[in-house]
Amino acid sequence: MCIRYILVPGWTDALESVDDLARFVSELGMVERVDALPFHKLGASKHEALDVPFPLREIRCLPPL
């Protein structure tokens, strides 16, 4: 299993959040890798097209890791 963890500034990037994830994943026993992915806004235009509010509009994007 591969875990994909999105680093959203102010939401999921706190050291405590990452530590909690590491503890949880270490107990699963079947995880091959964990990918930490930077937040991006590529889906924002789809929200606009559907007239659905994009709740993370004000969050800044992180540079690629």
N, C-alpha and C positions, 0 to 999 in steps of 0.2 A: 504494500500500500504506500502511496505517496501523499503526504500532507502538503497542501498549498496554503500558506498563511500570508494574508494581505496586510502590509504595514500601512495603516491609515493614520496620518499625523493627528495626534490628539485623541485617537480612539483605540488603536491597537498597537501603538508603538512604544508604550511604556515598558520598562524593563520588567516590571511585575507581571504584565500580561504575557510577555515572551517566556518568562520563567514558568508561569502557570501552564502554558502550552507545552513546554519541554517536559515538565513533570507528567502531564497527562499522556503525552506521546510515549514517554519512556515506559509507561505501564501497559501499553497496547501489545508490545512484543512482535508485531508483524509489520512495522513501519520500515520501509527500505530507505526513505529519505524524507527530508522536510525542505520545501522550497519557500524561502521568504521573498515575497514579491512586492514591489513598490506600487502604491496606489496610483491609478491613472483615471482620467475622465473620458475614456473613449466611448463609453456607453451613454454619456450625457445627451448626445443628439437624438438617441433613440427615445429617451424620456421626453424630450421636447416634442418629437414627432407624434408621440402618443398622448401628449398633453398631460403627462404625469410629472409631478415635481421631482427634481433630482435632489435628494436630501444632502448630498455631499458637495454641492456646487461651490461652497465657500472654502472647502478644504484644499490646501495647496498640494500639488503633485510632488512626489519625491523623484529625484533623479534615478535612473536605472542603477541597479546594484552591480 
